[in-house]
């Protein structure tokens, strides 16, 4: 049985996030069903490509932390400030260390992670996020961050549920299980609730075309980010 959001994760179909996801259509599918993702699912992705991706993903997390630090500044309530502060603390104190430990299992040390330049894909994506956060309000920033959180959760859930996903002997199964696991799904649900709360407060309905344009651009940049690990992929 194929994974279907309406049945298996109905929250993804609801509210502003659901509308943005649906209206992105083919762009969203190109992101979550990219050849890089399919290569992880069947275990055929070259390991060298995945190592390059892990390095760029580590560098992305640093910029992701900067974006949530900006969210503290952009927030207009103590609740939103504390929420963003908690995410920044979690990233700097826990998530980056966990990523380093995971990379060590792939033969990558801290020097490998810090010694590589940011890819063009990473530069384009993260600077777009920071630009929208600086020139827009908190909702603009969270909308541009949403494809990463929602997309990785959907990818993980889809691959976990797909009987065709290779489990035995698949070097990428741990990655799939992480993003399709209950802990990450809970983080996505919390992010969806935050987005919905901000949508109501910041008048998302009246500015939906602009929000959709931001979300779509972020989705396209997410799809392009897979190329940071696998150069030359079409």
Beta strands, then each sheet from edge to edge (+ up, - down):
end
